[in-house]
């Protein structure tokens, strides 16, 4: 499963692999040399490299300095990849690849050029051509450690881009080890980066964080400033996914500061865009307006016109200016964004907030089609939940049940797995589906509604206790690693087709799941209580209604709707916490207050004619399920 449309937490493959950087540089170079080109490249001033490098390549070639010229050609190729100018990237290396003198005297240079050309096709998602260039690189007898590490790295990146994450990890680990042992810093940093991305794709968040944090720390000390900024961006995404919002925000702000100091507006724009969307998600309109103003002020080359329009549309909508917001959304249709998911995602979010259920369903269906067409399965549970919620609110119970069941079916194979984990956002959706199903069932089948409610609490408790998002997972066994290495090597070398590798990787996931269905042992059937004992359990529905499930000896289970909603309960909990902090010596008074509230609720749930009884109350003052604050 893969996380696609998470706007600020889960980076998409296309954005993460092809991270285009732009220039705001005032460096003056009268006679740019090889060292200056390398320095510009390491700082991420790619537009400047693109302007200066071709002339430098020509001068070096004419003076017979073939090795230097090929090195600048390599950097220029990488630069054009970053800028999305793929045809130029391939063209700049072709003359050197075909030069017989270079092949004889500097085979390692030819290897690096073939690998760069493989990266061009990888970026274009032409994996057949990428594999062909990898084979050509491998065929050249360059046995130095740099060539070996670079080859292993590019194989790993190609496998990752093609969706073979476990196989990619094997090759990236080899590249990391080789590069670290022999001081190839650039290759080492890239290996750390893609190891974090590949482990993230398989929900091994603890592993992913280790590599992401190591890359930030290591690259902060070196010359590759643009890699350090990228590392901050991706670490912030990962921290958000793993439920660490404050740390995530701090890293975003640090990356923004680094980008501002380096005067690389494209990077600053990336951080500002993420901070803008985070603020809107958290309903912090003032912060969103501030980030939007800063983004618009630096976007001199109109590289973020889509993000600026989206920000304006959302800010105005959140302020209540619907007409102006709709105008900006109409203009967005003419702009090209980083993802087709962004606009329908936010429109569905607005529809849910405004209880515009038809709008929610329309955009959720659009998201579902995009997600299924591009095979990004990870966000489907959330999308099906939106469809279920909208259908239920419109009175279409059949569709609501079908969509809710579909959402659960996408979760359940992973709940009992010891190795596959869910992100914080995915866990929240999982819990929301149970809350909705409980609400759907409560009128006609309160017992079933209660069972869903208890399953929700059990899963929520388990997720919180285990802190499972950051829980280390069992590593791949040596036998699996050997199979992955052998099968992926055969695939890269053309000895085995992709189906064999896909089957192996799918088999690894299947073997790590304990079953395709989750079995539920909990049931109220034949549940016996001692005489004169009542058990009360509470739950908030997605609409904010507080339900009390009442179990009494020798009586059928009852579900009672209480006159306290989620907002009021949250306010009460906050006020009580404040009182506790302010006055320890008034403990008896707030305890008395809590007892009076509990007694008032108990009055609502008592059966007529009840005599005093012993009551066990679960969550006497229930608070809403924690969000992502």
Buried (B, 14 or more C-beta within 10 A) or exposed (E): BBBBBBBBBBBBBBBBBBBBBBBBBEBEBEEBBBEBBBBBBBBBBBBBBBEBBBEBBEBBBEEEBBBBBBBBBBBBBBBBBBBEBBEBBBEBBEBBBEBEEBBEEBBBBBBBBBBBBBBBBBBBEEBEBBBBBBBBBBEBEBEEBBBBBBBBBBBBBBBBBBBBBBBBBBBBBBBBBBBBEBEBBBBBBBBBBBBBBBBBBBBBBBBBBBBBBBBBEBBBEBEBBBBBBBBBBBBBBBBBBBBBBEBBBEBBBBBBEBBBEBBBBBBBBBBBBBBBBBBBBBEBBEBBBBBBEBBBEBBEBEBBBBBBBBBBBBBBBBEEBEEBBEBBBEBBEEBEBBBBBBBBBBBBBBBBEEEBBEBBBBBBBBBBEBBEEBEBBBBBBBBBBBBBBBBBBBEBEEBBBBBBEBBBBBBBBBBBBEBBBBBBBBBBBBBBBBBBBBBBBBEEBBBBBBBBBBBBBBBBEEBEEEEBBEEEBEEBEEEBBEBBBEBBBBBBEEEBEEEBBBEBBEEBBEEBBEEEEBEEEEEBEEEEBEEEEBBBBBBBBBBBBBBBBBBBBEEEBBBBEBEBBBEEBBEBBEEBEEBEEEEEEEEEEBEEBBEEBBEEBBEBBBEEEEEEEEBEBBEBBBBBBEEBE
